[in-house]
Every structure is written in structure tokens, then in C-alpha cells.
């Protein structure tokens, strides 16, 4: 996946730094959406959002099944304010990428994420940012 910096307004950057839970929307094989609450990290400099999960989780399986064209939406909301990060996604169990995802998660949430034996990271190459009231 190619990665490029994502330009964000001050309001969007500030909002994404808040510790809200987000929803991750993936697509099932029949095209219907699967929406699940997640914690995530986002690096605007590389345009990469990360969600750690289990390889067997529906969200990871949906992304993996979508192959290189898998698309997802990650939405953080608080009342009438929200930001959605849209882009292509891939699942990896690469140790270095997992370590980076865990490092960023721990820095953001001040606690390590759960570490199941089949832990993977969903990496989202953000291509579009939508927001309201920010």
C-alpha cells in the first residue's frame, strides 16, 4: 500500500487526538457492512491508521478476503462532531509492523492493547478524510 501525508485541519487533528472509541466498517463477502467498535491510531505524516485485532475476528477476515482492493471506513464521533477516515486496508502479522502498532496504541491509550496469540494489525492507507463540525 502506498502511503502519503494527509492534510488535516487543526480541529480535525485535535479531535482525532481525543481518546474516543471509533467504529470500523468493513464489507462482508455479500457486500453488506460489518461495523464494530475499535480503538485505533492514526499517523497523518504517513496517512496510516492502525487497528490491532485477532486474525480470526470478522473485521480482519473481511479485510483479508477483500484482497488488495479492500476498502474500509473508520469513524470517530462525539455528539454532532465526527471524523471518518476512508481508504484501502490490509491485514498483516509482520512482527515489526505489529510492534509499531502496539507502540503507537500504548502511547495513545496509555495501556497496551490486548495481545491474543493470533494478533494482527489492520493497516488503513487513508485516502479521504470527511468531518463535520470541526
N, C-alpha and C positions, 0 to 999 in steps of 0.2 A: 504494500500500500504506500502510495506517495503521501508525504506529509508536508504541509506548508503552514506558515504562521496564519493565525486567524485574527483579524482586526475586530476588537470589541470596544464598545463604549465604556466609559468609566462606570456607569450604572450597571451594565451587564457584568463587567469584571467583578465589581463589588458584590453583586447578587450571587454570582457563581462561587464566591469565596465563602458564603454563608453555609452552614452545615445542615442544610435541608436534605431530606431524602428525595430522590428523583424517581421517575418511572422510566423503564427501558421498554420500548416497543420493538418486538421482532416479529417476523412473519412465519407462521406455520406453513407446512408443505401445501396446504389447501388455500393459502393466501390470506387466511384470517389472522388478525393481530393477536399477539400474546403480549400482555402488559404486566410488568412486575416491578415492585418497588426495589430500588437498589441504592447503594452508596457508590460514589464514583470519584474519580479525579479528572481534572482537565488541565492540559498544558497548552495555553494559547500560542506559545512560541513555536510549537511543533504541530499544533492542530490535532492533538491526540487526546482522546478521552479513554479512560480505562475503567473497567468493571471486573472485579475478581468474582469468581463463582466456581461451582463444581462442573466438571466436564459433562456429567450426566444431567445437569439442570436443563430444563426446557429451553431457556434463553440461549445457552451455549449450543445446544443441539440445533436450534433453529438457525443460528448464525452459521454454524459449520455446514449445515445442509444447503445453505444459500450459496456456498462457494465464494468465488472472488467478487461476485456482484451483490452479495448480501448487503442490505441496507437496513439501518435502524434509526430510531429516534430516541433521544434521551432528554427528558423534560423535568426541570426543577421548577416547582411552583410554590408560591406563598400568597394566599388570597388571590387578588386580582393582578399579581405580578408573576411573570413566568419567563423562562428561557428554555428554548428547545435547541439541542444540538443534533443535526442530522448528518448522516454520512455512511460510508461503506465500513463494514465491520469484518473482523476476522478473529478466530479463536486460536490461542497459542498456549502451549505448555513449556515453551522455551525457558530454561531456568533463569537466564539473565533478564528476560522481559518480565517474568513473574516477580523476581526480586525487585525490579524497578517499580512495578505496580504496588507491591507490598510497602515499599519505602514511601511512595507518594501517599498511599492510603493512610499509613501510620502518621505521617506528618500532618495530613489534613484532619483526621478524626482523633488524633492523639491516643490511638489504640490500634493494635494490629488487627487486620481482618481475620475472620475465621480461616483456618488453614486445613481444609479437608485433604485427604490423600490424593484426590483427583483434581486438585485445584488448577484452574486455568485462568487466563485473563482474556476478556473480550476487549479488543482494541478497536476504537472507532476513529477513523480518519474523517474529521469533521469538515464538511463541505458547505454547510449552510447553518446560519445561526438566526433563529427567529426569537423575538421577545415582545413583551407587552408591558407598558407602564414602567419602563426603566430608562 
